């Protein structure tokens, strides 16, 4: 009696579950960095607007993100639109850092945002 072997899937040599974990971790780090970037930009403004912008803009972004982009939201945007909106918000956060005279952090945010977007789209297609 021979042993039956389960059909083998073609291996591409690429561990997609590990890639999903890495991309999801980078996405979460970008979300936290986005809020921090808006806080930093807001508090870099002239008084008294620094308090209004430093607390108000991040709070507004968090609420809108939670309503329209959170994974379990009832009003979640469609996936195709969601990716583009997330990229746009991440890029605006990077530009906010640059506007607050933090060029290195702003450029890092911009590069990480585009890299995340490309990686997420590549994994979605596989």
C-alpha positions in Angstrom: 0.0 0.0 0.0 1.4 3.3 -1.0 1.0 6.6 0.7 -1.0 9.2 -1.0 0.6 12.5 -1.4 -1.4 15.7 -1.2 -1.2 17.7 -4.4 1.7 20.1 -4.1 1.1 23.8 -5.0 3.7 25.4 -7.2 6.2 27.1 -5.0 7.5 30.4 -6.1 10.0 30.6 -3.3 8.2 33.5 -1.8 6.5 33.2 1.6 3.3 35.3 1.1 2.1 35.0 4.7 5.4 36.5 6.0 5.1 39.2 3.3 1.6 40.0 4.4 2.7 40.3 8.0 5.6 42.6 7.1 3.4 44.8 4.8 0.7 45.0 7.5 3.3 46.0 10.1 4.6 48.7 7.9 1.1 49.9 7.2 0.4 50.2 10.9 3.7 52.0 11.5 2.8 54.4 8.7 -0.6 55.1 10.3 1.0 55.9 13.6 3.7 58.0 11.9 0.9 59.8 9.9 -0.8 60.9 13.1 2.6 61.9 14.7 3.4 63.9 11.5 0.2 65.9 11.7 0.8 66.6 15.5 4.3 67.7 14.7 3.2 70.0 11.9 0.4 71.5 13.9 2.6 72.3 16.9 5.2 73.9 14.6 2.7 76.6 13.6 2.5 80.0 15.3 0.5 80.5 18.5 -2.4 80.2 19.2 -3.0 78.1 16.1 -0.4 75.6 17.2 -2.8 74.1 19.8 -5.8 74.2 17.4 -3.9 72.6 14.5 -1.7 70.3 16.7 -4.6 68.7 18.4 -7.5 69.3 15.9 -6.0 68.0 12.6 -4.7 64.7 14.1 -8.1 64.2 15.9 -10.0 64.9 12.6 -7.7 62.5 10.7 -8.1 59.7 13.3 -11.9 60.1 13.3 -12.2 60.1 9.5 -9.8 57.1 9.3 -11.9 55.2 11.8 -15.1 55.9 10.1 -14.1 55.3 6.5 -10.9 53.3 6.5 -10.9 51.0 9.6 -11.1 47.3 8.7 -14.3 46.8 10.7 -16.0 50.0 9.8 -19.6 49.8 8.5 -18.8 52.7 6.1 -15.5 51.4 4.8 -14.5 52.6 1.4 -14.1 50.0 -1.4 -10.6 48.5 -1.5 -9.5 50.2 -4.7 -10.4 53.6 -3.5 -9.1 52.9 0.0 -5.6 52.2 -1.1 -5.5 55.5 -3.1 -6.9 57.5 -0.3 -4.5 56.0 2.2 -1.6 56.8 -0.1 -2.8 60.4 -0.5 -3.1 60.9 3.3 0.3 59.4 3.9 1.8 61.6 1.3 0.1 64.7 2.8 1.6 63.7 6.2 5.1 63.5 4.6 4.6 66.9 3.0 3.4 68.3 6.4 6.7 67.1 7.9 8.7 68.8 5.1 6.6 72.0 5.6 7.5 71.9 9.3 11.2 72.0 8.4 11.8 68.3 9.0 13.1 67.3 5.6 14.7 64.0 6.5 11.6 62.7 8.3 9.3 64.0 5.5 11.3 62.3 2.8 11.4 59.1 4.8 7.6 59.2 5.2 7.2 59.9 1.4 9.5 57.0 0.4 8.0 54.6 2.9 4.4 55.5 1.8 5.1 54.8 -1.9 7.0 51.6 -1.0 4.1 50.4 1.1 1.6 51.2 -1.6 3.6 49.3 -4.2 4.1 46.3 -1.9 0.4 46.2 -0.9 -0.7 46.3 -4.6 1.8 43.6 -5.5 0.5 41.3 -2.7 -3.1 42.0 -3.7 -2.4 40.8 -7.2 -0.7 37.6 -6.0 
